[in-house]
């Protein structure tokens, strides 16, 4: 997985801090999918996810001029987002794992899980079923790592900050989770 | 290829290919709403307060504590904000009706005024800070909010970090 060169974050952050709307728009464009993925990786509802994303962006706006190292922006955003997710989960007092159907319903925004599955090809449905059968940790890891930004996947630093693990552990963890996913696909195909 | 799934002939997917396929599927099933990005972009243009920032230094609901809930672990949420000119401790009380109140303590102690703003920058409530630096804001709005404190002795207001109440 390619690491995006973080070198261009510095001028972006500085320009946004100086009041340039275009630079701010670029920052939003780069990271808003990652923030959404983090919220959904923590199984927040659409409404709660929207709240968390909003507060994360507002926090960034207030702190733009204070960020010491713009290269660390992905980690800063991810950590802020994750912590707000945890606060929401505390409020909801909900930590039981959700059934695969519930997750699909939430993801698809439908009340009828069957409708959502009907729009998928066989191959996609198998992939979805396999993903839903993964343990919660692998689901969370993969949900964050496979999100695509405008110009490539988000950085390992961001994912590590989200998942609360050292960046060096991410590669092996990603590999293990993808292997499990692949194994589930193969088992399903063999039935 | 009678009766044979054409995919049987494909080599096993690489990690990158599988990840890309999963990413595309999740993007289809659960895309980040465009409205959220638009709202984030628009937030840039909102009027900035001429105020010091009191950062969120502590949120009892953001602790990495064990998820297992102990009996009696239902205490009110505690927030602490720290800025260059003041520190603000807030207890988020709840009532059975759910509306609740914000009980605050400002250090250094002294009279002043405090307001609560929503994400559009609108004032959604306010009250006086007493001589001991205390205040109570009844029935705060839910959602993304921040407090703006103006002690009598201060030249500049202090605005807290945004938090989500609810």
Interface residues (C-beta under 8 A of the other chain):
Chain A: X1 X16 X21 X24 X25 X28 X29 X32 X33 X35 X36 X37 X40 X46 X50 X51 X52 X53 X54 X55 X57 X58 X59 X61 X62 X63 X66 X83 X84 X86 X87 X88 X90 X91 X93 X95 X104 X106 X107 X108 X109 X116 X120 X123 X124 X127 X128 X131 X142 X143 X145 X146 X147 X148 X153 X164 X174 X175 X178 X179 X181 X182 X189
Chain B: X5 X7 X12 X13 X15 X16 X18 X19 X20 X21 X22 X23 X24 X25 X26 X27 X28 X29 X30 X31 X32 X33 X36 X37 X39 X40 X41 X43 X44 X45 X53 X55 X59 X61 X62 X63 X64 X67 X69 X119 X143 X144 X159 X161 X162 X163 X164 X166
